[in-house]
Amino acid sequence: MSRFPDLAKLFVENNRHRGLAEIKRMLAAYANRGAIELSNPDTRAEQIFTHIVGVPQRLALLGDREEKVEEDRHEADA
């Protein structure tokens, strides 16, 4: 990335909304039913996304992977 310092920034700016929009839609549906309290949909969607994707993505970038039990735990916790 040192040769293209703006590449990561552009990637995030152009792709961040894709997964978050679906998570926000799902959260809103649960909030509308009264199943959850949703004070800040943007923050909550980012937290869920990071919790599910963050660790596995970092490990994949390093050529590793979590145990299936840990992957399932991350998903259930989110």
PyMOL Python script that loads the backbone (N, CA, C, O; Angstrom):
from pymol import cmd

cmd.read_pdbstr("""\
ATOM      1  N   MET A   1       0.805  -1.196   0.000  1.00  0.00           N
ATOM      2  CA  MET A   1       0.000   0.000   0.000  1.00  0.00           C
ATOM      3  C   MET A   1       0.851   1.264   0.000  1.00  0.00           C
ATOM      4  O   MET A   1       0.349   2.344  -0.315  1.00  0.00           O
ATOM      5  N   SER A   2       2.097   1.149   0.340  1.00  0.00           N
ATOM      6  CA  SER A   2       2.908   2.361   0.400  1.00  0.00           C
ATOM      7  C   SER A   2       3.082   2.997  -0.976  1.00  0.00           C
ATOM      8  O   SER A   2       3.328   4.199  -1.076  1.00  0.00           O
ATOM      9  N   ARG A   3       2.956   2.204  -2.029  1.00  0.00           N
ATOM     10  CA  ARG A   3       3.057   2.774  -3.376  1.00  0.00           C
ATOM     11  C   ARG A   3       1.760   3.458  -3.805  1.00  0.00           C
ATOM     12  O   ARG A   3       1.767   4.333  -4.672  1.00  0.00           O
ATOM     13  N   PHE A   4       0.656   3.056  -3.197  1.00  0.00           N
ATOM     14  CA  PHE A   4      -0.659   3.606  -3.531  1.00  0.00           C
ATOM     15  C   PHE A   4      -1.400   3.974  -2.242  1.00  0.00           C
ATOM     16  O   PHE A   4      -2.344   3.284  -1.858  1.00  0.00           O
ATOM     17  N   PRO A   5      -0.992   5.030  -1.586  1.00  0.00           N
ATOM     18  CA  PRO A   5      -1.551   5.351  -0.262  1.00  0.00           C
ATOM     19  C   PRO A   5      -3.047   5.629  -0.242  1.00  0.00           C
ATOM     20  O   PRO A   5      -3.685   5.459   0.797  1.00  0.00           O
ATOM     21  N   ASP A   6      -3.613   6.042  -1.341  1.00  0.00           N
ATOM     22  CA  ASP A   6      -5.046   6.357  -1.351  1.00  0.00           C
ATOM     23  C   ASP A   6      -5.914   5.155  -1.712  1.00  0.00           C
ATOM     24  O   ASP A   6      -7.140   5.238  -1.641  1.00  0.00           O
ATOM     25  N   LEU A   7      -5.299   4.047  -2.096  1.00  0.00           N
ATOM     26  CA  LEU A   7      -6.063   2.887  -2.544  1.00  0.00           C
ATOM     27  C   LEU A   7      -6.966   2.326  -1.445  1.00  0.00           C
ATOM     28  O   LEU A   7      -8.150   2.086  -1.684  1.00  0.00           O
ATOM     29  N   ALA A   8      -6.426   2.115  -0.253  1.00  0.00           N
ATOM     30  CA  ALA A   8      -7.243   1.576   0.839  1.00  0.00           C
ATOM     31  C   ALA A   8      -8.383   2.525   1.183  1.00  0.00           C
ATOM     32  O   ALA A   8      -9.513   2.091   1.405  1.00  0.00           O
ATOM     33  N   LYS A   9      -8.087   3.807   1.227  1.00  0.00           N
ATOM     34  CA  LYS A   9      -9.124   4.794   1.546  1.00  0.00           C
ATOM     35  C   LYS A   9     -10.244   4.757   0.504  1.00  0.00           C
ATOM     36  O   LYS A   9     -11.420   4.776   0.867  1.00  0.00           O
ATOM     37  N   LEU A  10      -9.903   4.704  -0.768  1.00  0.00           N
ATOM     38  CA  LEU A  10     -10.911   4.635  -1.822  1.00  0.00           C
ATOM     39  C   LEU A  10     -11.723   3.353  -1.735  1.00  0.00           C
ATOM     40  O   LEU A  10     -12.937   3.364  -1.935  1.00  0.00           O
ATOM     41  N   PHE A  11     -11.049   2.246  -1.437  1.00  0.00           N
ATOM     42  CA  PHE A  11     -11.750   0.975  -1.319  1.00  0.00           C
ATOM     43  C   PHE A  11     -12.810   1.053  -0.228  1.00  0.00           C
ATOM     44  O   PHE A  11     -13.956   0.660  -0.447  1.00  0.00           O
ATOM     45  N   VAL A  12     -12.438   1.553   0.934  1.00  0.00           N
ATOM     46  CA  VAL A  12     -13.380   1.662   2.048  1.00  0.00           C
ATOM     47  C   VAL A  12     -14.524   2.600   1.694  1.00  0.00           C
ATOM     48  O   VAL A  12     -15.688   2.272   1.924  1.00  0.00           O
ATOM     49  N   GLU A  13     -14.211   3.750   1.144  1.00  0.00           N
ATOM     50  CA  GLU A  13     -15.244   4.725   0.792  1.00  0.00           C
ATOM     51  C   GLU A  13     -16.238   4.160  -0.218  1.00  0.00           C
ATOM     52  O   GLU A  13     -17.432   4.447  -0.140  1.00  0.00           O
ATOM     53  N   ASN A  14     -15.754   3.362  -1.162  1.00  0.00           N
ATOM     54  CA  ASN A  14     -16.614   2.850  -2.225  1.00  0.00           C
ATOM     55  C   ASN A  14     -17.329   1.546  -1.886  1.00  0.00           C
ATOM     56  O   ASN A  14     -18.268   1.167  -2.586  1.00  0.00           O
ATOM     57  N   ASN A  15     -16.910   0.853  -0.836  1.00  0.00           N
ATOM     58  CA  ASN A  15     -17.486  -0.458  -0.549  1.00  0.00           C
ATOM     59  C   ASN A  15     -18.081  -0.610   0.840  1.00  0.00           C
ATOM     60  O   ASN A  15     -18.767  -1.595   1.114  1.00  0.00           O
ATOM     61  N   ARG A  16     -17.836   0.328   1.699  1.00  0.00           N
ATOM     62  CA  ARG A  16     -18.273   0.225   3.092  1.00  0.00           C
ATOM     63  C   ARG A  16     -19.774   0.012   3.215  1.00  0.00           C
ATOM     64  O   ARG A  16     -20.217  -0.780   4.047  1.00  0.00           O
ATOM     65  N   HIS A  17     -20.543   0.688   2.420  1.00  0.00           N
ATOM     66  CA  HIS A  17     -21.999   0.659   2.532  1.00  0.00           C
ATOM     67  C   HIS A  17     -22.618  -0.678   2.143  1.00  0.00           C
ATOM     68  O   HIS A  17     -23.737  -0.974   2.562  1.00  0.00           O
ATOM     69  N   ARG A  18     -21.928  -1.486   1.358  1.00  0.00           N
ATOM     70  CA  ARG A  18     -22.537  -2.707   0.813  1.00  0.00           C
ATOM     71  C   ARG A  18     -23.035  -3.665   1.887  1.00  0.00           C
ATOM     72  O   ARG A  18     -24.223  -3.989   1.913  1.00  0.00           O
ATOM     73  N   GLY A  19     -22.174  -4.117   2.755  1.00  0.00           N
ATOM     74  CA  GLY A  19     -22.595  -5.039   3.809  1.00  0.00           C
ATOM     75  C   GLY A  19     -23.390  -4.356   4.902  1.00  0.00           C
ATOM     76  O   GLY A  19     -24.297  -4.952   5.484  1.00  0.00           O
ATOM     77  N   LEU A  20     -23.054  -3.112   5.181  1.00  0.00           N
ATOM     78  CA  LEU A  20     -23.711  -2.400   6.271  1.00  0.00           C
ATOM     79  C   LEU A  20     -25.175  -2.127   5.981  1.00  0.00           C
ATOM     80  O   LEU A  20     -25.997  -2.165   6.896  1.00  0.00           O
ATOM     81  N   ALA A  21     -25.517  -1.858   4.752  1.00  0.00           N
ATOM     82  CA  ALA A  21     -26.911  -1.554   4.409  1.00  0.00           C
ATOM     83  C   ALA A  21     -27.814  -2.741   4.726  1.00  0.00           C
ATOM     84  O   ALA A  21     -28.914  -2.560   5.248  1.00  0.00           O
ATOM     85  N   GLU A  22     -27.364  -3.937   4.417  1.00  0.00           N
ATOM     86  CA  GLU A  22     -28.179  -5.125   4.690  1.00  0.00           C
ATOM     87  C   GLU A  22     -28.290  -5.374   6.192  1.00  0.00           C
ATOM     88  O   GLU A  22     -29.356  -5.745   6.683  1.00  0.00           O
ATOM     89  N   ILE A  23     -27.206  -5.175   6.913  1.00  0.00           N
ATOM     90  CA  ILE A  23     -27.251  -5.349   8.367  1.00  0.00           C
ATOM     91  C   ILE A  23     -28.196  -4.320   8.988  1.00  0.00           C
ATOM     92  O   ILE A  23     -28.978  -4.660   9.876  1.00  0.00           O
ATOM     93  N   LYS A  24     -28.133  -3.072   8.534  1.00  0.00           N
ATOM     94  CA  LYS A  24     -29.038  -2.036   9.052  1.00  0.00           C
ATOM     95  C   LYS A  24     -30.491  -2.380   8.743  1.00  0.00           C
ATOM     96  O   LYS A  24     -31.370  -2.155   9.575  1.00  0.00           O
ATOM     97  N   ARG A  25     -30.748  -2.915   7.573  1.00  0.00           N
ATOM     98  CA  ARG A  25     -32.110  -3.311   7.208  1.00  0.00           C
ATOM     99  C   ARG A  25     -32.619  -4.396   8.155  1.00  0.00           C
ATOM    100  O   ARG A  25     -33.762  -4.344   8.610  1.00  0.00           O
ATOM    101  N   MET A  26     -31.771  -5.372   8.448  1.00  0.00           N
ATOM    102  CA  MET A  26     -32.146  -6.452   9.349  1.00  0.00           C
ATOM    103  C   MET A  26     -32.400  -5.923  10.764  1.00  0.00           C
ATOM    104  O   MET A  26     -33.381  -6.292  11.409  1.00  0.00           O
ATOM    105  N   LEU A  27     -31.500  -5.054  11.236  1.00  0.00           N
ATOM    106  CA  LEU A  27     -31.674  -4.473  12.570  1.00  0.00           C
ATOM    107  C   LEU A  27     -32.969  -3.673  12.653  1.00  0.00           C
ATOM    108  O   LEU A  27     -33.688  -3.763  13.648  1.00  0.00           O
ATOM    109  N   ALA A  28     -33.269  -2.904  11.636  1.00  0.00           N
ATOM    110  CA  ALA A  28     -34.497  -2.106  11.615  1.00  0.00           C
ATOM    111  C   ALA A  28     -35.730  -2.996  11.685  1.00  0.00           C
ATOM    112  O   ALA A  28     -36.700  -2.661  12.364  1.00  0.00           O
ATOM    113  N   ALA A  29     -35.698  -4.123  10.991  1.00  0.00           N
ATOM    114  CA  ALA A  29     -36.834  -5.047  11.023  1.00  0.00           C
ATOM    115  C   ALA A  29     -37.064  -5.568  12.439  1.00  0.00           C
ATOM    116  O   ALA A  29     -38.204  -5.633  12.898  1.00  0.00           O
ATOM    117  N   TYR A  30     -35.990  -5.939  13.131  1.00  0.00           N
ATOM    118  CA  TYR A  30     -36.125  -6.405  14.513  1.00  0.00           C
ATOM    119  C   TYR A  30     -36.571  -5.273  15.436  1.00  0.00           C
ATOM    120  O   TYR A  30     -37.381  -5.493  16.336  1.00  0.00           O
ATOM    121  N   ALA A  31     -36.059  -4.087  15.227  1.00  0.00           N
ATOM    122  CA  ALA A  31     -36.451  -2.944  16.051  1.00  0.00           C
ATOM    123  C   ALA A  31     -37.926  -2.612  15.835  1.00  0.00           C
ATOM    124  O   ALA A  31     -38.638  -2.313  16.793  1.00  0.00           O
ATOM    125  N   ASN A  32     -38.385  -2.663  14.600  1.00  0.00           N
ATOM    126  CA  ASN A  32     -39.789  -2.370  14.302  1.00  0.00           C
ATOM    127  C   ASN A  32     -40.732  -3.372  14.963  1.00  0.00           C
ATOM    128  O   ASN A  32     -41.864  -3.025  15.303  1.00  0.00           O
ATOM    129  N   ARG A  33     -40.282  -4.594  15.145  1.00  0.00           N
ATOM    130  CA  ARG A  33     -41.085  -5.620  15.824  1.00  0.00           C
ATOM    131  C   ARG A  33     -41.008  -5.495  17.343  1.00  0.00           C
ATOM    132  O   ARG A  33     -41.748  -6.159  18.070  1.00  0.00           O
ATOM    133  N   GLY A  34     -40.104  -4.637  17.812  1.00  0.00           N
ATOM    134  CA  GLY A  34     -39.929  -4.484  19.251  1.00  0.00           C
ATOM    135  C   GLY A  34     -39.031  -5.532  19.868  1.00  0.00           C
ATOM    136  O   GLY A  34     -38.958  -5.648  21.092  1.00  0.00           O
ATOM    137  N   ALA A  35     -38.343  -6.299  19.032  1.00  0.00           N
ATOM    138  CA  ALA A  35     -37.478  -7.372  19.534  1.00  0.00           C
ATOM    139  C   ALA A  35     -36.153  -6.839  20.079  1.00  0.00           C
ATOM    140  O   ALA A  35     -35.540  -7.454  20.952  1.00  0.00           O
ATOM    141  N   ILE A  36     -35.718  -5.692  19.557  1.00  0.00           N
ATOM    142  CA  ILE A  36     -34.482  -5.069  20.038  1.00  0.00           C
ATOM    143  C   ILE A  36     -34.684  -3.566  20.143  1.00  0.00           C
ATOM    144  O   ILE A  36     -35.578  -2.997  19.517  1.00  0.00           O
ATOM    145  N   GLU A  37     -33.841  -2.939  20.943  1.00  0.00           N
ATOM    146  CA  GLU A  37     -33.806  -1.482  21.015  1.00  0.00           C
ATOM    147  C   GLU A  37     -32.648  -1.031  20.132  1.00  0.00           C
ATOM    148  O   GLU A  37     -31.533  -1.539  20.254  1.00  0.00           O
ATOM    149  N   LEU A  38     -32.912  -0.089  19.254  1.00  0.00           N
ATOM    150  CA  LEU A  38     -31.899   0.320  18.282  1.00  0.00           C
ATOM    151  C   LEU A  38     -31.732   1.830  18.337  1.00  0.00           C
ATOM    152  O   LEU A  38     -32.513   2.578  17.749  1.00  0.00           O
ATOM    153  N   SER A  39     -30.692   2.270  19.058  1.00  0.00           N
ATOM    154  CA  SER A  39     -30.493   3.708  19.226  1.00  0.00           C
ATOM    155  C   SER A  39     -29.632   4.308  18.121  1.00  0.00           C
ATOM    156  O   SER A  39     -29.817   5.470  17.761  1.00  0.00           O
ATOM    157  N   ASN A  40     -28.704   3.544  17.584  1.00  0.00           N
ATOM    158  CA  ASN A  40     -27.824   4.072  16.535  1.00  0.00           C
ATOM    159  C   ASN A  40     -27.546   2.985  15.506  1.00  0.00           C
ATOM    160  O   ASN A  40     -26.583   2.232  15.653  1.00  0.00           O
ATOM    161  N   PRO A  41     -28.370   2.891  14.471  1.00  0.00           N
ATOM    162  CA  PRO A  41     -28.245   1.801  13.506  1.00  0.00           C
ATOM    163  C   PRO A  41     -26.884   1.739  12.801  1.00  0.00           C
ATOM    164  O   PRO A  41     -26.372   0.649  12.547  1.00  0.00           O
ATOM    165  N   ASP A  42     -26.303   2.886  12.486  1.00  0.00           N
ATOM    166  CA  ASP A  42     -25.011   2.882  11.794  1.00  0.00           C
ATOM    167  C   ASP A  42     -23.917   2.254  12.652  1.00  0.00           C
ATOM    168  O   ASP A  42     -23.149   1.415  12.181  1.00  0.00           O
ATOM    169  N   THR A  43     -23.855   2.666  13.910  1.00  0.00           N
ATOM    170  CA  THR A  43     -22.838   2.130  14.813  1.00  0.00           C
ATOM    171  C   THR A  43     -23.067   0.647  15.063  1.00  0.00           C
ATOM    172  O   THR A  43     -22.118  -0.136  15.027  1.00  0.00           O
ATOM    173  N   ARG A  44     -24.292   0.255  15.312  1.00  0.00           N
ATOM    174  CA  ARG A  44     -24.585  -1.155  15.575  1.00  0.00           C
ATOM    175  C   ARG A  44     -24.253  -2.021  14.366  1.00  0.00           C
ATOM    176  O   ARG A  44     -23.704  -3.112  14.518  1.00  0.00           O
ATOM    177  N   ALA A  45     -24.577  -1.550  13.182  1.00  0.00           N
ATOM    178  CA  ALA A  45     -24.266  -2.322  11.973  1.00  0.00           C
ATOM    179  C   ALA A  45     -22.758  -2.495  11.819  1.00  0.00           C
ATOM    180  O   ALA A  45     -22.291  -3.578  11.466  1.00  0.00           O
ATOM    181  N   GLU A  46     -22.006  -1.453  12.077  1.00  0.00           N
ATOM    182  CA  GLU A  46     -20.548  -1.554  11.992  1.00  0.00           C
ATOM    183  C   GLU A  46     -19.998  -2.515  13.032  1.00  0.00           C
ATOM    184  O   GLU A  46     -19.066  -3.268  12.749  1.00  0.00           O
ATOM    185  N   GLN A  47     -20.564  -2.499  14.232  1.00  0.00           N
ATOM    186  CA  GLN A  47     -20.098  -3.408  15.274  1.00  0.00           C
ATOM    187  C   GLN A  47     -20.355  -4.867  14.896  1.00  0.00           C
ATOM    188  O   GLN A  47     -19.493  -5.725  15.084  1.00  0.00           O
ATOM    189  N   ILE A  48     -21.531  -5.137  14.368  1.00  0.00           N
ATOM    190  CA  ILE A  48     -21.850  -6.506  13.948  1.00  0.00           C
ATOM    191  C   ILE A  48     -20.935  -6.927  12.808  1.00  0.00           C
ATOM    192  O   ILE A  48     -20.382  -8.027  12.823  1.00  0.00           O
ATOM    193  N   PHE A  49     -20.779  -6.070  11.837  1.00  0.00           N
ATOM    194  CA  PHE A  49     -19.920  -6.384  10.687  1.00  0.00           C
ATOM    195  C   PHE A  49     -18.488  -6.684  11.148  1.00  0.00           C
ATOM    196  O   PHE A  49     -17.880  -7.663  10.714  1.00  0.00           O
ATOM    197  N   THR A  50     -17.969  -5.843  12.018  1.00  0.00           N
ATOM    198  CA  THR A  50     -16.604  -6.031  12.500  1.00  0.00           C
ATOM    199  C   THR A  50     -16.482  -7.320  13.304  1.00  0.00           C
ATOM    200  O   THR A  50     -15.488  -8.037  13.194  1.00  0.00           O
ATOM    201  N   HIS A  51     -17.479  -7.603  14.096  1.00  0.00           N
ATOM    202  CA  HIS A  51     -17.432  -8.800  14.931  1.00  0.00           C
ATOM    203  C   HIS A  51     -17.436 -10.071  14.084  1.00  0.00           C
ATOM    204  O   HIS A  51     -16.722 -11.026  14.392  1.00  0.00           O
ATOM    205  N   ILE A  52     -18.226 -10.085  13.033  1.00  0.00           N
ATOM    206  CA  ILE A  52     -18.326 -11.280  12.193  1.00  0.00           C
ATOM    207  C   ILE A  52     -17.173 -11.369  11.200  1.00  0.00           C
ATOM    208  O   ILE A  52     -16.610 -12.445  10.997  1.00  0.00           O
ATOM    209  N   VAL A  53     -16.825 -10.260  10.589  1.00  0.00           N
ATOM    210  CA  VAL A  53     -15.851 -10.271   9.503  1.00  0.00           C
ATOM    211  C   VAL A  53     -14.431  -9.953   9.957  1.00  0.00           C
ATOM    212  O   VAL A  53     -13.472 -10.492   9.406  1.00  0.00           O
ATOM    213  N   GLY A  54     -14.286  -9.086  10.951  1.00  0.00           N
ATOM    214  CA  GLY A  54     -12.979  -8.564  11.331  1.00  0.00           C
ATOM    215  C   GLY A  54     -11.901  -9.590  11.597  1.00  0.00           C
ATOM    216  O   GLY A  54     -10.871  -9.595  10.923  1.00  0.00           O
ATOM    217  N   VAL A  55     -12.120 -10.461  12.570  1.00  0.00           N
ATOM    218  CA  VAL A  55     -11.100 -11.443  12.935  1.00  0.00           C
ATOM    219  C   VAL A  55     -10.857 -12.438  11.806  1.00  0.00           C
ATOM    220  O   VAL A  55      -9.701 -12.649  11.439  1.00  0.00           O
ATOM    221  N   PRO A  56     -11.889 -13.058  11.238  1.00  0.00           N
ATOM    222  CA  PRO A  56     -11.623 -13.995  10.139  1.00  0.00           C
ATOM    223  C   PRO A  56     -10.895 -13.346   8.960  1.00  0.00           C
ATOM    224  O   PRO A  56     -10.029 -13.965   8.342  1.00  0.00           O
ATOM    225  N   GLN A  57     -11.247 -12.111   8.656  1.00  0.00           N
ATOM    226  CA  GLN A  57     -10.598 -11.426   7.547  1.00  0.00           C
ATOM    227  C   GLN A  57      -9.116 -11.181   7.837  1.00  0.00           C
ATOM    228  O   GLN A  57      -8.264 -11.396   6.975  1.00  0.00           O
ATOM    229  N   ARG A  58      -8.819 -10.733   9.050  1.00  0.00           N
ATOM    230  CA  ARG A  58      -7.414 -10.516   9.422  1.00  0.00           C
ATOM    231  C   ARG A  58      -6.617 -11.808   9.350  1.00  0.00           C
ATOM    232  O   ARG A  58      -5.501 -11.832   8.832  1.00  0.00           O
ATOM    233  N   LEU A  59      -7.197 -12.880   9.873  1.00  0.00           N
ATOM    234  CA  LEU A  59      -6.505 -14.161   9.830  1.00  0.00           C
ATOM    235  C   LEU A  59      -6.299 -14.623   8.391  1.00  0.00           C
ATOM    236  O   LEU A  59      -5.231 -15.130   8.049  1.00  0.00           O
ATOM    237  N   ALA A  60      -7.310 -14.451   7.552  1.00  0.00           N
ATOM    238  CA  ALA A  60      -7.185 -14.853   6.152  1.00  0.00           C
ATOM    239  C   ALA A  60      -6.080 -14.081   5.449  1.00  0.00           C
ATOM    240  O   ALA A  60      -5.350 -14.640   4.630  1.00  0.00           O
ATOM    241  N   LEU A  61      -5.958 -12.806   5.766  1.00  0.00           N
ATOM    242  CA  LEU A  61      -4.888 -12.005   5.173  1.00  0.00           C
ATOM    243  C   LEU A  61      -3.511 -12.513   5.583  1.00  0.00           C
ATOM    244  O   LEU A  61      -2.529 -12.335   4.863  1.00  0.00           O
ATOM    245  N   LEU A  62      -3.457 -13.146   6.743  1.00  0.00           N
ATOM    246  CA  LEU A  62      -2.199 -13.703   7.237  1.00  0.00           C
ATOM    247  C   LEU A  62      -2.037 -15.177   6.866  1.00  0.00           C
ATOM    248  O   LEU A  62      -1.054 -15.810   7.252  1.00  0.00           O
ATOM    249  N   GLY A  63      -3.003 -15.725   6.116  1.00  0.00           N
ATOM    250  CA  GLY A  63      -2.921 -17.108   5.671  1.00  0.00           C
ATOM    251  C   GLY A  63      -3.345 -18.106   6.727  1.00  0.00           C
ATOM    252  O   GLY A  63      -2.901 -19.254   6.697  1.00  0.00           O
ATOM    253  N   ASP A  64      -4.192 -17.704   7.660  1.00  0.00           N
ATOM    254  CA  ASP A  64      -4.629 -18.580   8.738  1.00  0.00           C
ATOM    255  C   ASP A  64      -6.142 -18.552   8.812  1.00  0.00           C
ATOM    256  O   ASP A  64      -6.800 -17.852   8.042  1.00  0.00           O
ATOM    257  N   ARG A  65      -6.687 -19.315   9.739  1.00  0.00           N
ATOM    258  CA  ARG A  65      -8.131 -19.370   9.919  1.00  0.00           C
ATOM    259  C   ARG A  65      -8.443 -19.782  11.347  1.00  0.00           C
ATOM    260  O   ARG A  65      -7.687 -20.534  11.962  1.00  0.00           O
ATOM    261  N   GLU A  66      -9.554 -19.293  11.874  1.00  0.00           N
ATOM    262  CA  GLU A  66     -10.001 -19.698  13.207  1.00  0.00           C
ATOM    263  C   GLU A  66     -10.576 -21.114  13.149  1.00  0.00           C
ATOM    264  O   GLU A  66     -10.978 -21.605  12.094  1.00  0.00           O
ATOM    265  N   GLU A  67     -10.597 -21.734  14.293  1.00  0.00           N
ATOM    266  CA  GLU A  67     -11.277 -23.021  14.405  1.00  0.00           C
ATOM    267  C   GLU A  67     -12.767 -22.802  14.147  1.00  0.00           C
ATOM    268  O   GLU A  67     -13.283 -21.716  14.414  1.00  0.00           O
ATOM    269  N   LYS A  68     -13.460 -23.805  13.637  1.00  0.00           N
ATOM    270  CA  LYS A  68     -14.888 -23.705  13.323  1.00  0.00           C
ATOM    271  C   LYS A  68     -15.694 -23.281  14.558  1.00  0.00           C
ATOM    272  O   LYS A  68     -16.637 -22.499  14.443  1.00  0.00           O
ATOM    273  N   VAL A  69     -15.330 -23.787  15.715  1.00  0.00           N
ATOM    274  CA  VAL A  69     -16.030 -23.432  16.953  1.00  0.00           C
ATOM    275  C   VAL A  69     -15.930 -21.933  17.212  1.00  0.00           C
ATOM    276  O   VAL A  69     -16.913 -21.305  17.606  1.00  0.00           O
ATOM    277  N   GLU A  70     -14.761 -21.360  16.996  1.00  0.00           N
ATOM    278  CA  GLU A  70     -14.583 -19.919  17.196  1.00  0.00           C
ATOM    279  C   GLU A  70     -15.366 -19.120  16.165  1.00  0.00           C
ATOM    280  O   GLU A  70     -15.968 -18.101  16.503  1.00  0.00           O
ATOM    281  N   GLU A  71     -15.367 -19.564  14.916  1.00  0.00           N
ATOM    282  CA  GLU A  71     -16.158 -18.877  13.885  1.00  0.00           C
ATOM    283  C   GLU A  71     -17.630 -18.877  14.272  1.00  0.00           C
ATOM    284  O   GLU A  71     -18.306 -17.855  14.159  1.00  0.00           O
ATOM    285  N   ASP A  72     -18.125 -20.026  14.730  1.00  0.00           N
ATOM    286  CA  ASP A  72     -19.526 -20.127  15.149  1.00  0.00           C
ATOM    287  C   ASP A  72     -19.818 -19.221  16.344  1.00  0.00           C
ATOM    288  O   ASP A  72     -20.887 -18.616  16.417  1.00  0.00           O
ATOM    289  N   ARG A  73     -18.869 -19.127  17.280  1.00  0.00           N
ATOM    290  CA  ARG A  73     -19.054 -18.277  18.448  1.00  0.00           C
ATOM    291  C   ARG A  73     -19.149 -16.806  18.048  1.00  0.00           C
ATOM    292  O   ARG A  73     -20.006 -16.077  18.549  1.00  0.00           O
ATOM    293  N   HIS A  74     -18.271 -16.372  17.146  1.00  0.00           N
ATOM    294  CA  HIS A  74     -18.327 -14.989  16.673  1.00  0.00           C
ATOM    295  C   HIS A  74     -19.671 -14.683  16.037  1.00  0.00           C
ATOM    296  O   HIS A  74     -20.262 -13.632  16.283  1.00  0.00           O
ATOM    297  N   GLU A  75     -20.145 -15.606  15.221  1.00  0.00           N
ATOM    298  CA  GLU A  75     -21.426 -15.410  14.548  1.00  0.00           C
ATOM    299  C   GLU A  75     -22.572 -15.347  15.560  1.00  0.00           C
ATOM    300  O   GLU A  75     -23.438 -14.476  15.463  1.00  0.00           O
ATOM    301  N   ALA A  76     -22.579 -16.251  16.512  1.00  0.00           N
ATOM    302  CA  ALA A  76     -23.651 -16.278  17.508  1.00  0.00           C
ATOM    303  C   ALA A  76     -23.620 -15.035  18.389  1.00  0.00           C
ATOM    304  O   ALA A  76     -24.669 -14.473  18.703  1.00  0.00           O
ATOM    305  N   ASP A  77     -22.442 -14.606  18.786  1.00  0.00           N
ATOM    306  CA  ASP A  77     -22.314 -13.408  19.615  1.00  0.00           C
ATOM    307  C   ASP A  77     -22.833 -12.157  18.903  1.00  0.00           C
ATOM    308  O   ASP A  77     -23.492 -11.309  19.505  1.00  0.00           O
ATOM    309  N   ALA A  78     -22.525 -12.065  17.622  1.00  0.00           N
ATOM    310  CA  ALA A  78     -22.970 -10.898  16.850  1.00  0.00           C
ATOM    311  C   ALA A  78     -24.477 -10.904  16.736  1.00  0.00           C
ATOM    312  O   ALA A  78     -25.054 -10.006  16.124  1.00  0.00           O
TER     313      ALA A  78
END
""", "prot")
cmd.dss("prot")
cmd.show_as("cartoon", "prot")
cmd.util.cbc("prot")
cmd.orient("prot")
